[in-house]
């Protein structure tokens, strides 16, 4: 397993699948759909193999020796630049306790979304080619440890998502796709500028003793690698690290999406096909918080410590504002979209705690929200496929007509509320424990608990309007769930129940890395403080 490039395989397998899809005649729709499901199923198997061979005692974060399944070689090398010397970019992949849960989540959600895509009947070849390209971009973000490579994967997602919404979406698909593209592109430009600034501010020592500028994220985390004249170097008294941190944070915050950069999300969700909404909420939103934890926190630890109150503040705003917006919706899909804004606020609140409980809760919430919200969007898709409307006030009494479907809805709704025994509870509990454990974020954590009450309000009100009471005779002929829908919802339900009852395995997976991160930020922040006082 040590020499086998399993991370490259799990990342680029969908690209191979995309090439085969493009070679298959477009009339062979069954073959195209089946191949996509097989490719994503193999990804799940590979993710399980990674998990089975994962060493729980290694921390990762800033030490290459404690990353796992590492693949590293020279990807791009250009010499002859007198003013900057050699340009070196590595193909550098690896996982730790921060990325491993996200690799699992991506594999599971993409597999479920490929089953959901079975009903696509327009330009099938193009859809599944874009779907598989998106899959590679998402997986690559979570395993890349070179900033340049990370950025390539980050940008790679933009193109397929734009077309998947813009071609296969709803009536306002062009507007939603362009809005998504422009918001995300703005964030990408900010990330690019900071990446270039960091590159020209940090250097690493090669095996032959030469010093070169580097995109290696682990080297960027080491204060000893910064140059005196670097624009983002802490050694430069005129450094722009604070401005760079804000720019980088906004770039990632757009993807979360954090208030006030959230307005692209409801439009994108409402217009996207069900499977793409599942991926968008289940995986893409997590990339924003993952980017902050992987890049912003360990590379700018001193500024992170300065701004934790503001990060918690925006988390609190997301929680409460998103919940109020969800409560006001009559469109079922838009309600779930705003609930995602609210629940991602818990991730930000946990991250801001800067302690083991808070960050563990944030990462667990990222995973749990991915599975819960995927289930919620699939639930909307099930009823929309039958009724072709999403107006909550147009239903009523569906619990009698579709009892099995109602059972799955109840599991997903109560998991989203945070009912003990379901996965949403433990992650939110850890977030609040972490928030209360930090004097800076305590008051904001107290106020944020209002989100629990509001979440219960809009979820239970939706349950009452759609599933309880007398049956609307208009829907007297609706059929309950079929085999394909069972195949989508059963695995997610089992994960939600299992992690609600026994979250230990997932917490153990991330525990060493979270402890390493918290300790590293504390030590690095103290070092930067000493540096500033010289």
Buried (B, 14 or more C-beta within 10 A) or exposed (E): EEEEEBBBBBBBBBBEBBEBBBEBEEEEBEEBBEBBBEBBBBBBEBBEBBBEEBEEEBBBBBBBEBBBBBBBEEBEEEEEEEEEBBBBBBBBBBBBBBBBBBBBBBBBBBBBBBBBBBEBEEBBBBBBBBBBBBBBBBBBBBBBBBBBBBBBBBBBBBBBBBBBBBBBBBEEBEBBBBBBBEBBBBBBEBBBBBBBBBBBBBBBEEEEEEEBBBBBBBBBBBBEBBBEEBBBBBBBEEBBBEBBBBBBBBBBBBBBBBBEBBEBBBBBBBBBBBBBBBBBBBBBBBBBBBBBBBBBBBBBBBBBBEBBEEBBBBBBBBBBBBBBBBBEBEBBBBBBBBBBBBBBBBBBBBBBBBBBBBBBBBBBBBBBBBBBBBBBBBBBBBBBEBBEEBEBEBBBBBBEBBEEBBBBBBBBBBBBBBBEEBBBBBBBBBBBBBBBBBEBBBBBBEBBBBBBEBBBBBBBBBBEBBBBBEBBEEBEEBEBBEEEBEBBBEBBBEBBBBBBEEBEEBBEBBBBBBBBBBEBBBEBBEBBEEEEEE
